[in-house]
Amino acid sequence: MIVIEKLTRNFGPIAAVSGIDLNVAKGEVLGFLGPNGAGKSTTMKMIAGYLTPTSGRVSICGHDVETDTIAAQTALGYLPEGAPAYGDMTPRHFLKFVAEVRGFRGKEAKRRAAEATARTELDPVLDQPIETLSKGFKRRVGLAQAILHDPPVLVMDEPTDGLDPNQKHSVRQLIRQMAPEKAIIVSTHLLEEVDAICTRAVIIDRGRIVADGTPANLLARSRHHNAVTLTLPGRQADTAAAMLRRQPGIAAVDIVSRNDEMATLTAFPKANELIIERVSQVAVFEHWDVRELYAEAGRLDDVFRSITTPDAERLRERAAA
């Protein structure tokens, strides 16, 4: 439903996006991740037709965004960075305006606006000027206009930005409900968002895709994948760490924290081996007073840091260019 081929965008000597190839199918919720300045928002603007590529192409539901723009944008719901809207309008008037821009009239326009209002829980502020709304409610107005025409493709830049935990939960539920019938791209800085709603994750760095897979695939690349963490009395920490380091299948053991009373250790496996049973057996045999013991699926922040460029290095590269 979304096809991106060799997509490139240069700003003078700086290549913001460098030859991205990406397909997104119906039923996929793709988390689009990357550090600041990696090219996420630029890519999304080109998908929406807001920014013209230097080279390459984008099609939405078979419509080329450059040569068949109206048809492509008719099939698209777009929530841009910052959720811009007319500040002097109320959400009621703004959504009515958007419905009419989308070609709906009369009762159908009202129905569409009312449905979008209900799905984004805007009723408490429906007749309040948008410029007076909180950041979270402004974001929800932006989300409402994106879904109002029930498009088959949704592209959303930070959809939960500025929302409180309850509002984030509601928006994520809405995305999950819509997902089976749509192709959805969600750009986010929140790694928790990938776990919560995404069926696939793409990490972009310096304008190029550096990882593409399911959240489970990416977690498997983490140093903490299948690692085992245990908490026990501080006096047992050194003995436990030394004992675990001698066990087959364990590559390393870190003492994560320790005080006079308690210590937390993490044992890391060799080559993704499953070590929780061995760690448990050793703890029982040695009579350690274990207060907590669990295995980890992995940590996305490990993977993110390992394959993306730190801000300081990126700034030095840009200064040199």
Secondary structure, 3 states (H helix, E strand, C coil): CEEEEEEEEEECCEEEEEEEEEEECCCCEEEEECCCCCCHHHHHHHHCCCCCCCEEEEEECCEECCCCHHHHHHCEEEECCCCCCCCCCCHHHHHHHHHHHCCCCHHHHHHHHHHHHHHCCCHHHCCCCHHHCCHHHHHHHHHHHHHCCCCCEEEEECCCCCCCHHHHHHHHHHHHHHHHHCEEEEECCCHHHHHHHCCEEEEEECCEEEEEECHHHHHCCCCCCCCEEEEEEHHHHHHHHHHHHCCCCEEEEEEEEECCCEEEEEEEECCCCCCHHHHHHHHHHCCCCCCEEEECCCCHHHHHHHHCCCHHHHHHHHHHC
